[in-house]
Amino acid sequence: MGRPAPLTPEEAFDLLYTHAAAGLVRQTFVLTGRRRLSQEAVERAFQLAWQRWPEVATDRDPTGWVRAAAYEYAMSPWHRLRPAHRHPDEPPAEPERRELLTALHTLPPPYLRTLLLYDGLGLDLPETAAETEASTPAAASRVLHAREAVAERLPALAAEGALQDALRALAAGGPAPDPSPAQDVRTGCERRAEVWTRVVVVATALIVAATAIALLTSPGHYEPPMPPTRQVEGVPAPHSGPQRLTAEDRKLRDRLAAEPAAGPERLLPGLG
């Protein structure tokens, strides 16, 4: 029997998506508490993976590559500004799941992500540190502090292995995801890339047009600035010194000189 024909990129992507998408949506829900955001994050991560498929296809852990991208997108603080994702969904009906999810969401996001990877998914410390972009001692410290914080709120999970079992059950038994078909994710990625290409083309055309207009309207030769001592032509020179008196001016001057300095005589007080 001959070897089976190698998968095409589309077939390999669809296989990875079918295998991993639903589980990643459940895991991301543990981080966010928002179903729509979790599904959106996973689909965006797979779209990014399709854009970089040669890199993802040769990665030693393609699922981990997509998982890291989905977690990064889902935990971005900018989602709190979006009305659709401002508030978490209704908590689970089961008391144990609800209490655990509430306790987890009191942790700082890096601690929650580290705890989910290490205790929830079973990654070792170096893998957890690499995916969270932290050192191995920092990842270990986050796990310890996260365990202590959860055990303080839920003492029943302080027993050895109890938190790990509860986390794995929470990550595996979340709300039933409804991911889009793999082909829709791929075509959505291609449409997004096409839109960005058009935006770049339009922006480049505007820059070229603005540059051309600037070149056409700018002077073709250098004009040195006018020295401050050069007289501006067409502007009358300012008058210097007193002006020549007219006949009326001279008559008024003589009248003022003939009258008393303090004013007309009728205003001077009489003496005696």
C-alpha positions, 0 to 999 in steps of 0.5 A: 500500500502506498502512503496517503496523499499529503493534506492540502493546507486547507484540509490541514487547517480544517482538521486542526479547527475541527479538532481544537476549536470547541475545546479552546472556546470552553477554555477561553470562557474560563478566562473571560466568563463571556461566551460571545467573546470566547468564540470571537477570540478563538475564531480570530486566533484561527484566522491569524493562524490561517494568515501564517499557516506555513509557520503554524503548520510547522510548529511543534504544537499548532494547537498551542500556537492558536491557544496562545493567540486566542488567550491574548485576544480574549484577555485584552483590556480593550474589550471592556470598552465594547458594549457587547462584552462589558459585562460577563454572562450569567454564571453557571447554574451549578453552585460548584462551577459558579463559585469556582468561576467567581473565585477565578475571576478575582485573580489578576489575569496573568495569574488566572491564565497561568493557573489554567495552563498549569493546573487546568490543562496540565502543561509543565512549568517551562511550557507554561512560562513560555506561553505566558512569556514569563520566567519559570520561577515567575510562573511557579510563583503565580501558580502558588499565589493563585492556588492560595487565593482560590483556597482562601475563598473555597477551602474545599479546594485546598486539598491536594489535587482538588483544584486541578480536578475542578479546573479541568472539569470546568474547562472541559464542561463549559457551555456548548460552543457553536463555532463557525464552519472552518471554511467560513473562518478561512474565507473570513480571514481572506476577506479581512486581508482583502479589506486591509489590502484595499485600505493600504492601497487607498492610503498609498494613493492619497499619500502619492496624490498629496505629494504630487500636489505639493510638488506642483504648488511649491516654488521651482526656485529658491527665493532668499528672504528679504533682508531686514534693512531693505526698503519695501517698495510701494509703501510711502515712507513715514513722516519724520519731524513736525509737519508744515503748518497750514494757514488755519494752524498758524492763526490758531497758534497766534490766538492761543499765544495772545490769550492768558496762559490760564485761559480766557479772561472771563474765567480769571477771578477778579481782584479787589 
